[in-house]
């Protein structure tokens, strides 16, 4: 390798360590750092090859151990390095963006499951769960704010609420892993395409505009399955597995329907030439405001079944043909 390539590789190694330090040590920005964690090793693999990427991983491990602990090193191996290397490798083999997205999502989920299994089995530690102690501390910290609004809340009610939140998070663990994998796979790839936007030698599957994202109709199979599981959970309340599966499958499908709804809204706002900043604000607001999220999920279901974009484009073609005949 030339001196320039060595220096560039070192710069990406340092970037990975900075993200790792932020991810395990700075709570304010740790979610962002963990979402884009695979990017540095993706870039190293893409530009310099898989062999160089594994050499970089070996050189980085002592620093990762010094910064964190053994669990942190495992997180670095699976989330920061191996996932980035694997996603870079499959990007060369993928036929299109759908092929890449499916494989990358599978790898993202598998990497998190492996991390979870190893951490829990060997170290009795779940890196994805929020401890009941942390939840209780957080709830107690917001208790004065709630009391300031005039709502009277007893300490026992706060403790019960904290336990309910912890239990819900535990039940939704599969959903959290899947949705977080979708999030980090998507945002990391957007960042990677931006990094390589001016590099004509690097070929990456192209991402279609957000307004053209379309979920296949067979997603309704998952929705029906979640309803069946919910009925089984009510019929056999002693079998907790039905309730857990129903809850997680319903939340995953709901997330997909929300994305579908946001996509169709983005499509129509683009047709109306609405500024991108306004569209981004709408998406963020819809994700954070539950009533609007519910509306988006209903719109997503309707669009998957009825295909509003096709109907709209078909109507536009008909109107265009009528105009031509009039002329």
Helices and strands as residue ranges (DSSP letters): H 3-25, H 27-35, H 39-48, H 50-67, H 70-75, I 76-82, H 83-93, H 97-123, H 132-148, H 155-171, H 173-195, G 210-212, H 219-235, H 240-271, H 276-288, H 290-306, H 308-326
